[in-house]
């Protein structure tokens, strides 16, 4: 995967429990807090759009599943691989 922000979002999603629905709002806050996405001039909406874009890349790659309009989730096998990647 060439998109660095999508890679980091992938690893952040692996921190959640198996088959847990992850709200985009929570991902946005985590990505801002960890420095994956920056809030330019206080534009939270811009950072949120970047999270949606990165999540769409992961969904198109079948690394994330769309759970709801505002939620994604990760299959347990994909989550295990992501955690293995993070440990190495």
C-alpha positions as CSV (number, residue, x, y, z in Angstrom):
1,X,0.0,0.0,0.0
2,X,1.4,3.4,-1.0
3,X,-0.7,5.7,1.1
4,X,1.1,6.2,4.4
5,X,-1.9,7.6,6.2
6,X,-4.0,4.6,5.2
7,X,-1.3,2.3,6.5
8,X,-1.3,4.1,9.9
9,X,-5.1,4.1,10.0
10,X,-5.0,0.3,9.3
11,X,-2.7,-0.2,12.3
12,X,-4.9,2.0,14.5
13,X,-8.0,0.0,13.6
14,X,-6.2,-3.2,14.7
15,X,-6.2,-1.8,18.3
16,X,-9.9,-2.4,18.6
17,X,-11.5,-5.7,19.6
18,X,-12.4,-8.3,17.0
19,X,-15.4,-7.4,14.9
20,X,-16.0,-4.2,16.9
21,X,-17.7,-1.4,14.9
22,X,-15.4,1.5,15.0
23,X,-17.0,5.0,14.6
24,X,-15.3,7.3,12.2
25,X,-15.5,10.1,14.9
26,X,-13.4,7.9,17.2
27,X,-10.9,7.2,14.4
28,X,-10.7,10.9,13.6
29,X,-9.9,11.8,17.2
30,X,-7.3,9.0,17.5
31,X,-5.6,10.0,14.2
32,X,-5.4,13.7,15.3
33,X,-4.2,12.7,18.7
34,X,-1.4,10.4,17.4
35,X,-0.4,13.0,14.7
36,X,-1.4,10.9,11.7
37,X,-3.7,13.7,10.5
38,X,-3.2,17.3,11.4
39,X,-5.8,19.9,12.1
40,X,-5.0,22.8,9.8
41,X,-6.2,26.1,11.3
42,X,-8.6,24.3,13.6
43,X,-10.4,22.5,10.7
44,X,-11.6,19.3,12.3
45,X,-13.8,18.6,9.3
46,X,-10.7,18.5,7.0
47,X,-9.1,15.9,9.2
48,X,-12.3,13.9,9.3
49,X,-12.5,14.0,5.5
50,X,-8.9,12.6,5.4
51,X,-9.9,9.8,7.7
52,X,-12.9,9.0,5.4
53,X,-10.6,9.0,2.4
54,X,-8.0,6.7,4.1
55,X,-10.8,4.4,5.3
56,X,-12.2,4.2,1.7
57,X,-8.8,3.1,0.5
58,X,-8.7,0.3,3.1
59,X,-12.3,-0.7,2.3
60,X,-11.5,-0.8,-1.4
61,X,-8.5,-3.0,-0.6
62,X,-10.7,-5.3,1.5
63,X,-8.7,-4.5,4.7
64,X,-11.7,-2.8,6.4
65,X,-15.4,-3.6,6.2
66,X,-18.1,-1.0,6.1
67,X,-20.3,-1.6,9.1
68,X,-22.5,1.5,8.9
69,X,-22.5,4.9,7.3
70,X,-20.3,6.2,10.1
71,X,-18.6,3.0,11.2
72,X,-16.0,0.5,9.9
73,X,-14.8,-2.8,11.3
74,X,-11.9,-5.2,10.7
75,X,-12.2,-8.9,10.2
76,X,-10.4,-10.9,12.9
77,X,-7.9,-12.5,10.5
78,X,-6.9,-9.1,9.1
79,X,-6.7,-7.7,12.6
80,X,-4.3,-10.5,13.6
81,X,-2.1,-9.8,10.5
82,X,-2.1,-6.1,11.3
83,X,-1.0,-6.7,14.9
84,X,1.7,-9.1,13.6
85,X,2.9,-6.3,11.3
86,X,2.9,-3.8,14.1
87,X,5.0,-6.1,16.4
88,X,7.6,-6.6,13.7
